[in-house]
Amino acid sequence: MAALQSIRNRGVLLVTAIAVALFLFVVGDALRGGESFFNQAKMNVGEINGEKVSIQDYQQLVEDFTTLYEVQQNKSGFTEDENNRIKDEAWQTYIQNQLIGAECEELGIAVSDEEISEVIQSGNNPMLNVAAFANQQTGRYDYAQLNTFLTEYKKAKDAGQQLPDMYEKLYKYYIFVQKQIRSQLLIQKYQALLSSCFFSNPVEAQASFDGRANESDILVAAVPFTTVADKDIEVKESDIKAKYEEDKEQYHQYVETRDAKVIDVQVQPSAADKAATEKDMDEIYAKLNETETNDMAGNVVRQNGSMMPYVNILKTKNAFPPLISSQLDSVAVGATTKPVYDAAQNVYYTIKMLEKATKPDSVLFRQLGVIGKDAADVEKKADSIMTALNGGASFKAIAKKYNQAGDSAWIASSQYEGAQLDADNALFVSTLGNMSAGQTKKLKLENGNTVILQVLETRNPVAKYNVAVVVKELKFSDDTYSTEYNKFSSFIAANPTFEQIEANAEKNGYLIRPMNDLSNSNHNIAGIRNTRDALKWLFDEAKVGEVSQLYECGNNDHLMIVSLAGINKEGYRSFDKMKDILAEDVKVEKKGEKLMADLKGINSWDKAKAVKGVICDTLKHVNFASASFVSATNMSEPIVSALAAKTAKGAFAGPVKGNGGVYMLQVLNKNKSAEKFDAKQEQQGLAMQNFRKAMNAVINTLYLNANVKDQRYKFF
């Protein structure tokens, strides 16, 4: 009974304990779910119309666009700048497709599979014009060729065969092109619907034509605003505030930006680095000068890591950079030039001229691969084929006997000069280049294969050069980098606040650069590569006035620190932010008002050209449709064109205030251009012009209404 009473006394406590345990269990589960939610949020690159864009979807789109350009440009790698452009294009295309797609869904506009199929069959899309889908004879897109590729691809996949990477890439390209065609057709339909809402009329058409066709030759007298001294103008705070309110809509920004202050140190080679490089180049020159064969010269080039690889073939001047090509004619065969430093390219170079000859730029040839049981059998068959061909046998007939096409093909210098050819390809190209029309030759390659070559025609003989070139960049050493790093680190340690950095930077040899309105869509800071971490710090962590860590960036040749100077939120720019700019605008307006008041009594050309500070000029073919460019103020001035259009021949007009000054003019002559009026064409042009303006406005409005968030900077 005592035990039972004890439990009763502690009942409330037990219930409370159980409730707390349950609460902790539920909260723990919620926290784990919350953690999952936040982790998922961290994997989003942006948002549009409230829909999250995952990093996986974005990366897939970037991969698709990369494949697109790899296939179209026949290349497998891109520079950092090119990759950034691809990333931006992928993002912008996605946004546009989402915006237009949402509108089309609401309007009931769609694209059928049949429409896509029709485009693919007809080839009416430039993305289909790639070599893999082209007819080998015409070089143009061929639906049959595409079908053949797709059939072979499916057959190989169904059989479980391992396909070459290029096949997989082409198939990915085709699938992506299908998606792009659907998006493009949808946009075209939306644009067609919108364009049908715009019309013109005969009155507007005639006015537009007259504004373009009626021309005036005028004398113009310009009095630039700069003729009024700043001291003669009073700009009040109230004037600036009034200007701010008047133009406030121009200062609305739709994305948050950052103002930063940056110290960027580019590490430069020291005098010791330069001396060491010059010593290396002198040794290379001596070795290159002593070489007696092309192979020996090529070995010197390879062993010394030249920026210009050596290929043992004759090339045209177009194959060489201007630095080298400009000197080819002045270097004798067998000669080696002394090492020279080119400051513009920051390289040292030396040239060994191995051969010079006039050779055809293009060769029409055909080839036949000789196949046998062993090397002796191949040699025997090759000799037999050569005997038959030299005796007048048909090349095509012999090729057919060996199950080969034997078709002819042109090879031009431009097709191989930019490539890094292996020994066999270099031998192949060199052999063709040295053959004459009608000649047949047996060629044994280093890989053991034997081919029969026959040249049918040669064209365009040009000067060609076989050159061994060693080009070495002048680089800084590790010691130089360490010295610069330690110096900069010491400066930062001694000046921990940005106020101290600003006070002491100049006397320590450092320049502070203001970088205003940095957007998170920027790929770098101050145009320096590999500054993503600094950009992320600015947007995710930095507080105003804080100084970042020291970043090693660029191509491992830059040191940088960043300070956050200000945050520009979405919405209207503050008056304080715009004050200095607006003060200049108000000053210009007041100068214009003063000049207008001073020139009020000017009513003739004689009086106009006598005004102090006036600059006179003659302008011809001035029409209402185009703004006149006035060289005296270096400004385009629509007001001058409008004034000339409404002023009669021989009459004086002005003064009027323009963008860069006050203008007065006298019309010398009135002309009409030879263009003929076509009412229908004019109306169509005006309707299209208005449609384009509206389309831009529509896309901009859709973008703003979609509340697009771009967070890609967290990942790229």
C-alpha positions in Angstrom: 0.0 0.0 0.0 2.9 2.3 0.8 4.4 1.6 -2.6 1.1 2.2 -4.3 0.6 5.5 -2.5 4.2 6.5 -3.5 3.3 5.9 -7.2 0.1 8.0 -6.8 2.1 10.8 -5.2 4.5 10.8 -8.1 2.0 10.4 -10.9 2.0 14.0 -12.0 5.8 13.8 -12.2 5.7 10.6 -14.3 3.1 12.0 -16.7 5.2 15.2 -17.1 8.3 13.1 -17.8 6.5 11.1 -20.4 5.1 14.3 -22.0 8.5 15.8 -22.2 10.0 12.7 -23.7 7.2 12.6 -26.4 7.8 16.3 -27.0 11.5 15.8 -27.5 10.9 12.9 -29.8 8.5 14.9 -32.0 10.7 18.0 -31.9 13.8 15.9 -32.8 11.9 14.4 -35.7 10.8 17.9 -36.8 14.4 19.2 -36.5 15.6 16.4 -38.6 13.0 17.2 -41.2 13.9 20.9 -40.9 17.5 20.0 -41.4 16.6 18.1 -44.5 14.5 21.0 -45.7 17.3 23.5 -45.2 19.8 21.2 -46.9 17.5 20.9 -49.8 17.1 24.7 -49.9 20.9 24.9 -50.1 20.8 22.9 -53.3 18.7 25.4 -55.2 20.3 27.8 -57.7 17.3 30.0 -58.0 13.5 30.5 -58.1 10.9 31.6 -60.6 7.2 32.1 -60.0 7.7 30.5 -56.6 9.2 27.3 -58.1 12.6 26.3 -56.9 15.3 25.5 -59.5 17.6 22.7 -58.2 21.3 22.6 -58.8 20.8 19.2 -60.5 18.4 20.5 -63.1 20.6 23.5 -63.8 23.7 21.5 -64.1 22.0 19.1 -66.5 21.0 22.2 -68.6 24.5 23.5 -68.6 25.7 20.0 -69.7 23.2 20.0 -72.5 24.3 23.4 -73.7 28.0 22.4 -73.4 27.2 19.3 -75.6 25.4 21.6 -78.0 28.5 23.8 -78.5 30.9 20.8 -78.5 29.1 19.3 -81.4 28.5 22.5 -83.3 32.0 23.7 -82.9 33.7 20.3 -83.0 35.7 20.9 -79.8 35.8 19.2 -76.5 37.0 21.9 -74.1 36.2 25.5 -73.4 37.9 28.4 -71.6 36.6 29.7 -68.3 35.0 32.7 -70.1 33.4 30.4 -72.6 32.0 28.2 -69.9 30.6 31.2 -68.1 28.8 32.3 -71.2 27.4 28.8 -71.6 26.2 28.9 -68.0 24.5 32.3 -68.5 22.9 31.2 -71.7 21.6 28.0 -70.1 20.1 30.1 -67.2 18.6 32.8 -69.5 17.1 30.2 -71.8 15.6 28.4 -68.9 14.0 31.6 -67.5 12.6 32.6 -70.9 11.2 29.2 -71.6 9.5 29.1 -68.1 8.1 32.6 -68.6 6.7 32.0 -72.1 5.7 28.5 -71.2 3.5 29.6 -68.3 1.8 32.2 -70.6 1.3 29.7 -73.4 -0.2 27.2 -71.0 -2.7 29.8 -69.8 -3.5 30.8 -73.4 -3.9 27.2 -74.5 -0.9 27.3 -76.9 1.0 24.1 -77.4 3.4 22.4 -79.8 2.6 18.9 -81.0 5.1 16.1 -81.6 4.1 16.2 -85.3 5.2 19.8 -85.6 8.6 18.9 -84.1 8.9 16.0 -86.4 8.1 18.2 -89.4 11.0 20.6 -88.5 13.4 17.7 -88.1 12.5 16.1 -91.4 12.7 19.4 -93.3 15.9 20.6 -91.5 14.4 24.0 -90.9 16.5 24.7 -87.8 20.1 25.7 -87.8 20.9 23.3 -84.8 20.4 20.4 -87.2 23.2 21.6 -89.5 26.0 19.6 -88.0 28.5 17.4 -89.8 27.2 14.2 -88.3 23.7 14.7 -89.8 25.0 16.0 -93.2 25.1 14.4 -96.6 28.8 13.7 -97.2 28.5 14.8 -100.8 26.5 18.0 -100.4 27.6 18.9 -96.9 24.0 19.9 -96.1 21.6 18.4 -93.5 20.1 15.1 -94.6 17.2 13.6 -92.7 18.2 10.1 -94.1 21.6 10.6 -92.5 20.1 11.4 -89.1 17.8 8.4 -89.4 20.7 6.1 -90.2 22.5 7.4 -87.1 19.5 6.9 -84.8 18.9 3.4 -86.2 22.5 2.4 -85.7 22.5 3.9 -82.2 19.3 2.0 -81.2 20.6 -1.3 -82.6 23.9 -1.0 -80.8 22.1 -0.1 -77.5 19.6 -3.0 -77.8 22.6 -5.3 -78.4 24.3 -4.0 -75.3 27.3 -2.8 -77.2 29.7 -0.2 -75.8 29.4 2.9 -78.1 32.2 5.5 -78.6 31.8 8.7 -76.6 31.1 10.7 -79.8 28.0 8.5 -80.5 26.7 9.1 -77.0 27.4 12.9 -77.3 25.6 13.0 -80.7 22.6 11.3 -79.3 22.4 13.6 -76.3 22.8 16.5 -78.7 19.8 15.2 -80.8 17.6 14.8 -77.7 18.4 18.3 -76.5 17.8 19.8 -80.0 14.3 18.2 -79.9 13.6 20.0 -76.7 15.0 23.3 -78.0 12.9 23.0 -81.2 9.8 22.6 -79.0 10.6 25.7 -77.0 11.5 27.7 -80.0 8.2 26.8 -81.8 6.3 27.7 -78.6 8.0 31.1 -78.5 7.3 31.7 -82.2 3.6 30.9 -81.7 3.4 33.3 -78.7 5.2 36.0 -80.7 2.9 35.5 -83.7 -0.1 35.9 -81.4 1.3 39.1 -79.9 2.4 40.5 -83.3 -1.1 40.1 -84.6 -2.2 42.7 -82.1 -0.2 45.5 -83.8 -1.3 47.4 -86.8 -0.5 50.7 -88.5 -2.5 52.9 -90.8 -1.9 55.0 -94.0 -1.6 58.3 -92.1 1.0 56.9 -89.7 2.8 55.3 -92.7 2.9 58.5 -94.7 4.2 60.5 -91.7 6.9 57.9 -91.0 8.0 57.9 -94.6 8.0 61.7 -94.8 10.1 62.0 -91.6 12.7 59.7 -93.2 12.6 61.0 -96.8 12.4 64.7 -96.3 15.9 66.0 -95.6 17.5 69.3 -94.8 20.9 70.8 -95.2 21.5 73.2 -92.3 24.0 75.5 -90.7 24.0 74.9 -86.9 25.4 77.1 -84.2 26.1 75.2 -81.0 26.9 76.7 -77.6 28.0 73.8 -75.4 27.0 73.7 -71.8 30.7 73.6 -70.9 31.0 77.3 -71.9 29.2 78.1 -68.6 31.5 78.0 -65.6 30.5 75.9 -62.6 30.9 79.0 -60.3 28.1 80.7 -62.2 25.6 78.0 -61.3 24.0 77.5 -57.9 22.8 74.0 -57.2 20.6 73.8 -54.0 19.7 70.7 -52.0 16.1 71.3 -52.8 16.9 71.3 -56.6 18.6 67.9 -56.2 15.7 66.5 -54.2 13.2 67.8 -56.8 15.2 66.1 -59.6 15.3 62.9 -57.6 11.5 62.8 -57.2 11.1 63.7 -60.9 13.3 60.8 -62.1 12.7 58.4 -59.3 11.5 55.6 -61.5 14.8 55.5 -63.2 16.5 54.6 -59.9 14.5 51.5 -59.2 16.7 48.4 -59.0 15.2 44.9 -59.2 18.1 42.9 -57.7 20.2 43.4 -54.6 23.8 44.5 -55.3 27.0 45.1 -53.4 29.5 48.0 -53.4 33.0 46.8 -52.6 36.5 48.1 -52.3 39.2 45.9 -53.6 43.0 45.6 -53.5 44.2 43.3 -56.2 47.9 42.5 -56.4 49.1 40.9 -59.6 52.4 39.0 -59.0 55.0 40.0 -61.6 58.3 38.3 -62.5 61.3 39.8 -60.8 64.6 40.8 -62.3 66.0 37.5 -61.1 63.2 35.6 -62.8 63.9 37.5 -66.1 67.6 36.7 -65.9 66.9 33.0 -65.3 64.6 32.8 -68.2 67.0 34.6 -70.5 69.7 32.1 -69.5 67.4 29.2 -70.3 66.6 30.7 -73.7 70.3 31.2 -74.5 70.9 27.5 -73.8 67.9 26.5 -75.9 69.1 28.7 -78.8 72.5 27.0 -78.7 70.9 23.5 -78.8 68.5 24.5 -81.5 71.2 26.1 -83.6 73.3 22.9 -83.5 70.5 20.6 -84.7 70.9 19.0 -88.1 67.6 17.3 -88.7 63.9 18.1 -88.3 63.6 15.3 -85.7 66.4 16.7 -83.6 64.9 20.2 -83.8 61.5 18.8 -82.8 63.1 17.1 -79.8 64.5 20.4 -78.6 61.1 22.0 -78.9 59.4 19.2 -77.0 62.0 18.8 -74.3 61.8 22.5 -73.4 58.0 22.7 -73.2 57.4 25.3 -75.9 54.1 27.0 -76.0 54.1 26.2 -79.7 54.3 22.4 -80.4 56.4 21.2 -83.3 54.8 19.2 -86.1 57.1 18.0 -88.9 55.1 19.4 -91.8 55.1 22.5 -94.1 52.6 25.1 -93.0 51.3 28.3 -94.5 51.8 31.6 -92.6 48.2 31.4 -91.4 49.2 28.5 -89.1 51.5 30.8 -87.0 50.7 33.7 -84.7 51.5 37.2 -86.0 54.5 37.3 -83.7 56.1 34.4 -85.7 54.5 34.7 -89.2 55.8 38.3 -89.6 59.4 37.0 -89.5 59.3 33.8 -91.6 60.4 35.4 -94.8 63.4 37.1 -93.2 64.8 33.9 -91.7 67.0 31.8 -94.0 66.8 28.0 -94.2 69.0 26.5 -91.6 69.3 29.7 -89.6 68.2 30.2 -85.9 67.2 33.6 -84.6 68.6 34.9 -81.3 66.0 34.8 -78.4 63.8 37.9 -78.3 61.4 39.1 -75.6 58.0 40.3 -76.7 56.5 42.5 -74.0 53.0 42.5 -75.5 52.8 38.7 -75.2 55.2 38.4 -72.3 57.1 35.6 -74.0 60.6 34.9 -75.2 61.0 33.1 -78.5 63.6 31.7 -80.9 63.0 30.3 -84.4 64.8 27.6 -86.4 63.9 27.6 -90.1 64.0 24.0 -91.3 62.4 24.2 -94.8 60.8 26.7 -97.2 58.8 25.6 -100.3 56.0 26.5 -102.5 53.3 23.8 -102.2 49.6 23.4 -103.0 47.2 24.7 -100.5 44.6 22.1 -101.5 45.0 18.5 -102.7 42.3 16.2 -104.2 43.3 12.6 -103.4 42.0 9.1 -102.8 43.4 6.3 -100.7 43.4 2.6 -100.2 44.3 0.7 -97.1 46.3 -2.5 -97.7 45.3 -5.4 -95.5 47.0 -8.8 -95.3 47.8 -11.8 -93.1 51.1 -10.4 -92.0 53.7 -7.7 -92.9 55.1 -9.8 -95.8 51.6 -10.3 -97.2 50.8 -6.6 -96.9 54.0 -5.7 -98.7 53.3 -8.1 -101.5 49.7 -6.9 -102.0 50.8 -3.2 -101.9 53.4 -3.9 -104.6 50.8 -5.7 -106.7 48.3 -2.8 -106.4 51.0 -0.3 -107.3 51.9 -2.3 -110.4 48.3 -2.5 -111.4 47.7 1.2 -110.9 50.9 2.2 -112.8 49.7 0.0 -115.6 46.5 1.9 -115.9 44.1 -0.1 -113.7 41.1 1.7 -112.2 41.6 2.8 -108.7 37.9 2.5 -107.8 37.8 -1.1 -109.2 40.8 -2.1 -107.1 39.3 -0.4 -104.0 36.0 -2.2 -104.6 37.9 -5.5 -104.8 39.2 -4.8 -101.2 35.7 -3.7 -100.0 36.7 0.0 -99.9 35.0 3.0 -101.5 38.0 4.6 -103.1 36.2 8.0 -103.2 38.2 11.2 -103.7 38.3 14.0 -101.1 39.9 17.4 -100.9 42.3 18.2 -98.1 43.2 21.9 -97.4 46.0 23.3 -95.3 43.4 24.9 -92.9 42.1 21.4 -92.0 45.3 20.2 -90.4 47.5 23.2 -89.6 45.8 24.0 -86.3 45.8 20.4 -85.1 48.5 18.6 -83.0 49.2 15.7 -85.4 50.9 12.5 -84.4 53.8 11.2 -86.4 51.7 9.1 -88.8 49.2 11.9 -89.5 52.1 14.3 -90.1 53.8 11.8 -92.4 50.4 11.3 -94.3 49.9 15.1 -94.7 53.5 15.7 -95.7 53.5 13.0 -98.3 50.3 14.3 -99.9 51.7 17.8 -99.9 54.8 16.7 -101.8 53.0 14.7 -104.5 52.1 16.0 -107.9 48.8 15.6 -109.8 48.5 12.1 -111.3 51.1 10.6 -108.9 50.5 7.4 -107.0 52.6 6.4 -103.9 52.9 3.6 -101.4 53.2 4.9 -97.9 54.2 2.8 -94.9 53.2 4.4 -91.6 55.0 4.0 -88.3 52.1 2.1 -86.8 52.7 -0.7 -89.4 49.8 0.2 -91.7 50.3 0.7 -95.4 48.2 2.9 -97.6 48.2 3.6 -101.3 47.8 7.4 -102.1 46.8 8.8 -105.4 46.7 12.6 -106.1 44.2 13.7 -108.7 44.5 17.5 -108.6 46.4 20.3 -106.7 45.3 23.9 -106.4 46.6 27.3 -105.2 50.3 27.0 -104.7 51.5 29.0 -101.7 54.6 29.6 -99.6 54.9 27.1 -96.8 57.4 26.8 -93.9 58.6 24.0 -91.6 59.7 25.8 -88.5 60.8 24.7 -85.0 59.8 27.4 -82.6 60.5 27.6 -78.8 58.2 30.0 -77.1 58.4 30.4 -73.3 56.3 32.7 -71.1 58.2 34.9 -68.7 56.8 33.6 -65.3 57.5 34.5 -61.7 59.3 32.0 -59.5 57.9 30.5 -56.3 60.3 32.7 -54.4 58.9 35.8 -56.1 55.3 34.7 -55.3 56.2 34.0 -51.6 57.9 37.4 -51.3 54.8 39.2 -52.6 52.5 37.1 -50.5 54.4 37.7 -47.3 54.6 41.4 -48.0 50.9 41.7 -48.6 50.0 39.5 -45.6 52.2 41.7 -43.4 50.4 44.8 -44.6 47.0 43.3 -43.9 48.1 42.1 -40.4 49.4 45.6 -39.6 46.2 47.2 -40.8 43.3 45.0 -39.6 40.5 47.6 -40.3 39.6 49.0 -43.6 40.0 52.5 -42.3 43.7 51.7 -41.6 44.0 50.0 -45.0 42.7 53.1 -46.8 45.0 55.3 -44.8 48.2 53.3 -45.5 47.6 51.5 -48.8 49.0 54.1 -51.2 52.3 54.6 -49.3 52.8 50.8 -49.3 52.3 50.6 -53.0 48.7 49.3 -53.0 45.8 50.7 -55.0 42.2 50.5 -53.7 39.6 50.0 -56.5 35.9 50.8 -55.9 33.7 48.1 -57.4 30.1 49.3 -57.3 26.9 47.5 -58.0 28.3 44.0 -58.0 25.5 41.5 -58.7 25.5 37.9 -57.6 25.2 37.0 -61.3 28.8 38.3 -61.8 31.2 35.5 -62.4 34.1 37.3 -60.8 35.3 40.4 -59.0 37.2 43.1 -61.0 37.5 40.8 -64.0 39.8 38.4 -62.0 39.2 34.7 -62.4 38.7 32.3 -59.6 37.2 35.0 -57.2 34.0 33.0 -56.6 34.9 32.6 -52.9 35.3 36.3 -52.5 32.0 37.0 -54.2 30.2 34.5 -52.0 31.7 36.1 -48.9 30.4 39.5 -50.1 26.9 38.2 -50.5 26.6 35.6 -47.7 28.8 36.7 -44.8 30.2 40.2 -45.1 29.0 43.1 -43.0 29.5 46.7 -44.1 33.1 47.8 -43.3 34.4 44.3 -42.8 37.6 43.1 -44.6 37.9 39.6 -46.1 40.6 37.1 -45.8 43.5 37.2 -48.3 42.4 35.3 -51.5 44.8 33.7 -53.9 43.1 33.9 -57.3 43.4 34.6 -61.0 45.6 32.0 -62.7 47.5 31.6 -59.4 49.0 35.0 -60.0 46.7 37.4 -58.1 46.3 38.2 -54.4 43.1 40.0 -53.3 41.3 41.4 -50.3 37.8 42.8 -50.4 35.8 45.1 -48.2 32.0 45.5 -48.2 31.4 49.2 -48.7 27.6 49.1 -49.0 24.4 47.0 -49.7 22.0 48.2 -52.4 18.7 46.6 -51.6 15.9 45.9 -54.1 13.7 49.0 -54.6 14.5 52.6 -55.1 18.1 53.8 -54.8 18.3 56.2 -51.8 18.6 59.9 -52.3 22.0 59.9 -50.6 23.2 57.2 -53.1 22.1 59.2 -56.1 22.9 62.7 -54.8 26.3 63.3 -56.5 25.0 62.1 -59.8 21.9 64.1 -59.6 23.8 67.2 -58.6 25.7 67.0 -62.0 22.4 66.5 -63.9 20.9 69.6 -62.2 24.1 71.6 -62.9 23.8 70.7 -66.6 20.1 71.7 -66.7 20.8 75.0 -65.0 23.6 75.7 -67.5 21.1 75.1 -70.2 18.5 77.4 -68.6 21.2 80.1 -68.3 22.2 79.8 -71.9 18.6 79.9 -73.1 18.0 83.1 -71.1 21.3 84.6 -72.4 20.4 83.8 -76.0 16.8 84.8 -75.9 17.2 87.7 -78.2 19.0 85.8 -81.0 16.8 85.8 -84.1 19.2 85.6 -87.0 22.1 83.6 -88.3 24.4 86.6 -88.2 23.7 87.1 -84.5 24.0 83.4 -83.7 27.4 83.0 -85.2 28.7 86.0 -83.2 27.7 84.5 -79.8 30.7 84.0 -77.5 31.8 80.4 -77.4 29.6 79.4 -80.3 30.8 76.6 -82.7 29.4 76.6 -86.2 29.1 73.6 -88.5 27.2 72.4 -91.6 25.0 69.3 -91.4 23.6 67.5 -94.4 20.8 65.0 -95.0 19.2 65.9 -91.6 15.8 64.1 -91.3 13.2 63.9 -88.6 13.6 60.1 -88.2 17.2 60.2 -87.1 19.0 62.1 -84.4 21.6 64.5 -85.7 25.1 64.1 -84.4 26.7 67.4 -83.5 30.5 67.2 -83.3 30.7 70.5 -81.4 29.1 68.9 -78.4 29.9 65.2 -79.3 26.2 64.5 -78.8 23.3 63.0 -80.8 20.6 65.7 -80.8 17.0 64.7 -81.8 15.9 68.3 -81.1 18.1 69.6 -83.9 16.5 67.1 -86.4 13.0 68.0 -85.2 13.7 71.8 -85.5 15.2 71.4 -89.0 12.2 69.4 -90.2 9.7 72.1 -89.3 11.8 75.1 -90.4 11.4 76.4 -94.0 14.2 76.8 -96.4 16.2 80.0 -95.7 14.6 80.4 -92.3 16.3 80.7 -88.9 15.3 78.8 -85.9 16.3 78.6 -82.2 17.6 78.8 -79.7 16.6 75.3 -78.4 18.1 73.3 -75.5 19.5 69.9 -76.4 21.5 67.2 -74.6 24.9 68.8 -74.9 24.2 72.5 -75.5 21.9 75.1 -76.9 21.4 75.2 -80.7 20.4 77.7 -83.4 20.2 76.8 -87.0 19.5 78.1 -90.5 18.1 75.8 -93.2 20.1 76.0 -96.4 18.2 73.5 -98.5 15.3 71.1 -98.5 15.6 67.8 -100.4 13.7 64.5 -100.8 15.5 61.1 -100.9 15.0 58.9 -103.9 13.2 56.3 -101.8 9.7 55.4 -103.1 6.7 55.3 -100.8 5.2 51.9 -100.4 2.2 52.2 -98.0 1.9 48.5 -97.3 5.5 47.9 -96.6 5.7 51.0 -94.4 2.7 49.9 -92.4 4.2 46.4 -91.9 7.5 47.9 -90.8 5.8 50.1 -88.3 3.7 47.3 -86.9 6.8 45.1 -86.6 8.7 47.9 -84.9 6.0 48.4 -82.4 5.7 44.7 -81.8 9.4 44.4 -81.0 9.2 47.2 -78.4 6.1 45.5 -76.9 7.8 42.1 -76.8 10.7 43.5 -74.9 8.3 45.2 -72.5 6.3 42.0 -72.1 9.4 39.8 -71.3 10.6 42.4 -68.8 7.2 42.5 -67.1 6.9 38.8 -67.0 10.4 38.6 -65.5 9.6 41.1 -62.8 6.2 39.5 -62.0 7.9 36.1 -61.7 10.1 37.4 -58.9 13.1 35.6 -60.3 15.9 34.8 -57.8 19.4 34.0 -59.1 21.5 32.2 -56.6 23.9 30.5 -59.0 26.9 32.3 -57.5 26.8 29.8 -54.6 27.8 27.1 -57.0 29.7 28.4 -60.0 
